[in-house]
C-alpha cells in the first residue's frame, strides 16, 4: 500500500518553513499520542504516519530527496533517514515527551513548575467551627492569550539560542574537568525571543483575576492553612501548575475561647443565686441551654457540657464546652439592696465562719 504524502499528512504546503513543519507535527503528535488515546487503533496508526512524515521533512537533506523522488528515495535505504541527521526529530519529540511526562528524552527538563501563591482568608469564629465555603479572588499570571504562552509576537516565533545551540547549557572548561552551566543568553530555555509579544512583554504570561471556591472544613483553627493543588500559577513549557495556600485567620469571639477542640466561657451569677441554687441559661454554639446550679456553688466552679465543643478536624468526634461560674459583685447598690446586704452581714459577721478553722489551727492539729 502506497504511503500518503508527507505534506498532506502534516496539513502543510510544500513551501512551509522548518518551523511550520515542527509546529504542525507537534500539534498532531499531541492530538494522536497513544497515551491520550489508549486502545484507539486509528489514533495509533495516525500517530505513526505523522511521525514518519516528520522524520522526513524535519531533516533538510531528507526533505530535498523526498521533494525530488518521493518515498522511493528511501525504499532502498531501509527506512526514512538512514544516514541522516535526527537531531531535529529528537528536539521535537523531546517536547512531545515533556507534554506527557514533564521531562526530556535527553534527561534535560525544559518545563518548570508554576509559582505557588498565598492567600489570607479571614472567617468568623462559628465558620471555623462548622465549616464554610467561600469564593475568593486571586491575582495570578496565566497563559497569555495573544501569543498562547509562547512569548513571541503573533506572526513570529522563537529562535534557537546560538550560544548553547538550543541545549540550555554551555560547557565550561576548568582544569581537567568540563562543567555544564546554564546558558547566560537564554537562561536555560534553549530559545530566545527576538520580537516579544506586546501584551505580555515576551513573558508568555499576563495577570488575571481568578475566582476560586475554597471549602473550609469544620474544626479548622486559626493559623492553619489549606493547600489547593494546581490553583497557583501555570507552569512554563508544559511544567505543572503551582499550588495555592490559603492561610486561615479566625476572628475572636466575644464569649467563647478555644483550645484545640475544647471551648471555654465564663458566666456571671449573683451571690444569692449561687448560695440558694438556681437554673440559668448559658450560650452554646447551637443556641441556649439550661444549666442547673446547685445551692452553695462557689465562685469559679466549672461545669462541663459534653460534645458541645469544637469538631475534631477530619473526624466525627467533638470536644466539650466548659462553663465557669463567677459570682458577680455589683459596684453600685440600690438602697434596698444595700439594706438587705447589711442585714446579711450582721448575721454572718465580719470574721470567718466559726465552723471554718484557720490554716494554723489545722496544721497544729496534724502535728500533735
C-alpha positions in Angstrom: 0.0 0.0 0.0 1.4 3.4 -1.1 2.3 5.8 1.7 0.5 9.1 1.9 2.1 12.4 1.0 4.2 13.8 3.9 3.0 17.3 3.4 -0.6 16.2 3.3 -0.1 14.1 6.5 1.0 17.2 8.4 -1.5 19.5 6.8 1.1 22.0 5.4 2.1 23.3 2.0 5.3 22.3 0.2 6.6 25.9 0.8 6.2 25.5 4.6 9.2 26.6 6.7 11.0 24.2 9.0 9.4 26.0 12.0 6.0 25.4 10.5 6.8 21.8 9.9 7.8 21.5 13.6 4.7 23.2 14.9 2.4 21.1 12.7 3.9 17.9 13.8 3.9 18.9 17.5 0.1 19.7 17.3 -0.8 16.4 15.6 1.6 14.3 17.8 -0.1 15.6 20.9 -3.5 15.0 19.4 -2.9 11.4 18.4 -0.3 10.3 21.0 -1.1 6.8 22.3 -1.0 7.9 25.9 -4.0 10.2 25.2 -5.8 7.6 23.0 -5.3 4.3 24.8 -6.9 1.5 22.9 -7.7 3.7 19.8 -6.1 1.9 16.9 -7.0 4.6 14.4 -5.2 7.3 16.5 -2.2 4.9 17.0 -1.9 4.5 13.2 -2.3 8.2 12.6 0.5 8.9 15.2 2.8 6.6 13.3 2.0 8.2 9.9 2.6 11.8 11.1 5.8 10.7 12.9 7.1 9.1 9.7 6.3 12.2 7.7 8.1 14.4 10.2 11.1 12.2 10.3 11.5 13.0 6.6 10.6 16.7 6.5 12.4 17.7 9.7 15.7 16.9 8.0 16.6 19.4 5.2 18.6 16.7 3.3 15.9 14.1 3.5 13.3 16.7 2.6 15.2 17.6 -0.5 15.4 14.0 -1.6 11.7 13.5 -0.8 10.8 16.6 -2.9 12.6 15.1 -5.9 11.8 11.4 -5.7 9.1 11.0 -3.0 9.1 7.9 -0.8 11.1 6.0 -3.4 14.2 7.9 -2.3 14.1 5.8 0.9 13.0 2.4 -0.1 16.5 1.2 -1.0 17.9 2.6 2.2 15.7 0.5 4.5 13.9 3.4 6.1 13.5 7.1 6.3 16.5 9.0 7.3 19.2 6.2 7.2 22.5 8.0 7.4 20.7 11.3 8.0 20.7 13.8 10.9 17.9 13.1 13.5 18.7 16.0 15.9 15.7 18.0 14.8 13.4 15.0 15.4 14.9 14.4 18.8 14.4 18.1 19.8 10.7 17.9 18.7 10.0 14.5 20.2 11.6 15.7 23.5 9.0 18.5 23.5 6.2 15.9 23.0 7.6 13.7 25.6 7.6 16.6 28.0 4.0 17.4 27.3 3.0 14.0 28.8 5.7 13.2 31.3 7.3 16.6 32.2 10.8 15.6 31.1 13.0 15.4 28.1 14.3 12.3 26.3 17.8 13.5 26.8 17.3 13.9 30.6 17.0 17.7 30.4 13.7 19.1 31.7 12.6 22.2 29.9 9.4 22.6 31.8 9.3 24.5 35.0 6.7 24.4 37.7 4.5 27.5 38.2 4.9 29.6 41.3 2.9 28.9 44.4 0.5 31.5 45.7 -0.7 32.5 49.2 -4.0 34.0 50.3 -5.1 35.1 53.7 -8.7 34.2 54.4 -10.5 35.7 57.4 -13.5 33.8 58.7 -15.9 34.1 61.6 -15.5 32.0 64.7 -18.6 30.0 64.0 -17.5 29.4 60.4 -14.3 27.8 61.7 -16.3 25.5 64.0 -18.9 24.3 61.5 -17.1 24.9 58.2 -17.9 27.2 55.3 -17.4 27.6 51.5 -16.0 30.9 50.3 -15.3 32.3 46.9 -12.0 34.2 46.8 -10.4 36.3 44.1 -6.7 35.6 43.4 -4.4 37.6 41.1 -2.2 35.2 39.2 -0.2 35.2 35.9 -1.9 33.0 33.4 -1.0 32.0 29.8 -1.1 35.0 27.5 -4.0 34.5 25.0 -2.3 36.7 22.4 0.8 34.6 22.0 -0.6 31.4 23.6 2.2 31.4 26.1 5.0 31.4 23.5 6.2 34.9 24.4 6.8 35.8 20.7 4.6 38.3 18.9 1.9 36.9 16.6 3.4 36.0 13.2 6.9 35.5 14.7 8.5 32.6 16.5 11.2 31.8 19.0 14.7 31.2 17.7 17.2 28.7 18.7 19.9 30.2 21.0 23.1 30.3 19.1 25.2 30.4 22.3 24.1 27.0 23.5 22.7 25.6 20.2 19.3 25.1 21.9 20.7 22.9 24.8 20.1 25.5 27.5 23.6 24.8 28.9 27.2 25.7 27.9 30.3 23.8 28.7 33.0 25.5 30.9 36.5 24.0 31.0 38.1 24.1 34.4 41.4 22.3 34.5 40.8 18.6 33.7 37.1 19.0 34.1 34.3 20.2 31.9 31.4 21.7 33.8 27.9 22.4 32.3 26.3 25.7 33.3 23.1 27.4 32.5 23.4 29.4 29.3 23.7 33.1 30.2 22.0 34.2 27.0 18.7 32.2 27.1 18.8 31.5 30.8 18.5 27.7 30.1 15.5 27.9 27.8 17.4 27.0 24.7 15.5 29.6 22.7 15.3 33.4 22.6 12.5 35.8 21.6 13.6 38.4 19.0 10.2 40.0 18.8 8.4 39.8 22.1 4.6 39.8 22.4 3.4 43.3 23.3 0.6 42.0 25.5 2.9 40.1 27.9 6.3 41.7 27.0 7.6 38.3 26.0 6.9 36.6 29.3 4.1 34.4 27.9 2.0 35.3 31.0 -0.5 38.0 31.8 -2.0 39.0 35.1 -5.6 37.9 35.6 -8.1 37.7 38.4 -9.2 34.1 39.1 -12.4 33.2 41.1 -11.8 30.1 43.3 -14.1 28.3 45.6 -12.5 27.4 48.9 -14.1 24.7 51.1 -13.1 25.3 54.7 -13.5 22.1 56.8 -15.3 22.1 60.1 -12.9 22.4 63.1 -10.1 24.3 61.4 -8.1 26.5 63.7 -6.5 29.9 63.5 -3.1 29.8 61.7 -3.8 26.5 59.8 -3.7 26.6 56.0 -5.3 24.8 53.2 -3.5 23.5 50.1 -5.3 23.8 46.8 -3.3 21.8 44.3 -2.8 23.3 40.8 -4.5 26.6 41.7 -1.2 28.5 41.6 0.3 30.0 38.5 0.6 27.8 35.4 4.0 26.1 34.7 6.2 27.0 31.8 6.8 24.8 28.8 4.4 22.1 30.0 5.6 22.2 33.6 3.0 21.6 36.4 1.0 24.5 37.9 1.9 25.7 41.3 -0.3 25.4 44.4 -2.5 27.9 46.3 -2.0 28.0 50.0 -4.9 29.6 51.9 -3.9 30.8 55.4 -6.9 30.8 57.8 -7.4 33.8 60.1 -10.2 33.2 62.7 -11.9 36.2 64.3 -12.1 36.3 68.1 -15.5 35.5 69.7 -17.0 37.8 72.4 -17.9 34.9 74.7 -16.0 31.7 73.8 -12.3 30.9 73.9 -10.9 27.9 72.2 -8.1 25.4 72.9 -7.9 22.8 70.2 -11.3 21.0 70.4 -12.3 22.4 73.8 -14.4 25.6 74.3 -14.4 27.8 77.4 -16.7 30.6 78.6 -17.3 32.4 81.9 -20.8 33.2 83.0 -21.6 35.7 85.8 -24.0 34.7 88.6 -25.5 36.6 91.5 -24.4 35.7 95.1 -27.9 34.8 96.1 -28.4 32.5 93.1 -25.1 30.7 93.9 -25.9 30.4 97.6 -29.5 29.3 97.2 -29.2 27.4 93.9 -31.0 28.2 90.6 -31.3 27.4 86.9 -29.6 29.7 84.4 -29.4 29.9 80.6 -26.0 29.5 79.1 -24.9 30.1 75.5 -23.7 27.3 73.2 -22.7 27.2 69.6 -26.1 25.8 68.7 -28.2 28.1 71.0 -29.1 28.4 74.7 -29.2 25.6 77.1 -30.4 25.4 80.7 -27.8 24.7 83.5 -28.9 23.6 87.0 -26.7 25.3 89.6 -26.9 23.6 93.0 -27.1 25.5 96.2 -23.8 26.6 97.7 -21.9 26.7 94.4 -18.7 28.6 94.9 -17.3 31.2 92.5 -15.0 29.6 89.9 -16.9 26.3 89.8 -16.6 24.7 86.3 -19.4 22.8 84.7 -18.7 20.7 81.6 -21.2 20.1 78.7 -20.2 17.1 76.8 -19.8 17.2 73.0 -20.7 20.9 72.8 -17.2 22.0 71.8 -15.3 22.0 68.5 -15.4 19.2 65.9 -12.1 17.4 65.7 -10.7 18.1 62.2 -11.3 15.2 59.9 -13.2 13.0 62.4 -16.7 12.6 63.8 -15.5 13.4 67.3 -16.2 16.7 69.1 -14.8 18.4 72.2 -16.6 19.7 75.3 -17.8 23.1 76.4 -16.5 24.2 79.9 -18.6 26.8 81.7 -17.0 28.7 84.6 -19.3 30.5 87.0 -18.1 33.8 88.5 -20.1 35.3 91.4 -20.9 38.8 90.4 -20.2 41.6 92.9 -22.0 44.8 91.9 -20.1 48.1 92.1 -23.2 50.2 92.7 -26.1 49.2 95.0 -29.6 50.5 95.3 -30.8 51.5 98.8 -33.0 48.3 99.3 -30.1 46.1 98.1 -27.7 47.8 100.4 -30.1 47.4 103.4 -30.5 43.7 102.7 -26.7 43.1 102.4 -26.2 45.0 105.7 -28.7 42.7 107.4 -26.9 39.7 105.9 -23.5 41.0 107.1 -24.9 41.4 110.6 -26.0 37.8 110.5 -22.7 36.5 109.1 -20.3 38.8 110.9 -17.1 40.2 109.6 -15.0 37.3 110.8 -14.5 33.8 109.2 -17.3 31.4 109.9 -17.0 29.6 113.3 -17.1 26.2 111.7 -14.1 27.0 109.5 -10.8 26.5 111.3 -7.8 28.6 110.4 -4.9 27.2 108.5 -2.7 27.4 111.5 -5.2 25.5 113.7 -5.4 22.7 111.1 -1.6 22.5 110.9 -1.4 22.4 114.7 -3.9 19.5 114.9 -1.8 17.5 112.4 1.4 18.0 114.3 0.0 17.0 117.7 
